[in-house]
């Protein structure tokens, strides 16, 4: 059975859902030019993952800031891909109620999604480790470019990218909201996540335990196969627009909103 046939099955499940949510991972953003972590060109094949622990940051803050600058300096020029736009369309159509994301790139919001829960923070800001004030990430990068360690203008505390490093807890508000949504949901669509990282991977576990269905779209390995009802091994930028169209057709809604907006200029 081809992945397109499986999309038909997934559309039936989504179209009949009462309260569907989405969990996304790095795989949904690779088509936008952001490498994932564990793939053949993933980040961990180029930079040891221990350099992204909170302990390493506290001991080597300038080195880690430079790593983040080199990796993410072009983030502002990265644009959403058809997978992001398809999820936005499903939200606008009332099919999905929220997107829970492990990503820090802000591409769901850039595509127009309204309810996005960021489990791992975001790369739009730097945060003071002492007073928790937020600063635009560009302001911190200016310091790094000049060879200065970014510090808080108010208390002098060390600034850190406002992302969750290994060894840090997830934001309590975000993870609590994600778990609350999972408790209410009868379907979860996992898109571009290998389901390797905890506690994010517990969101579909909760949906499954409550009697819900788990649909996964991912290109490559995926863990926790025992909880997945339908696995579509395909690029998210191809599978999600088709899934959106098929779902809206089955609901009698306009499927044309599922495709990436075109520049009319």
Buried (B, 14 or more C-beta within 10 A) or exposed (E): EEBBEBBBBBBBBBBBBEBBBBBBBBBBBBBBEBBBBBBEEBBEEEBEEEBBBBEBBBEEBBEBBBBBBEBBBEBEEBEBBBBBBBBBBBBBBEBBBBBBBBBBBBBBBBBBBEBBBBBBBBBBBBBBBBEEBEBEBEEBBEBBEEEEEBBBEEEEBBBBBBBBBBEBEBBEEBBEBBBEBBEBBBBBBBBBBBBBBEEBBBBBBBBBEEEBBBBBBBBBEBEBEEBBBBBBBBBBBBBBBBBBBBBBBBBEBEBEBBBBEEEEE
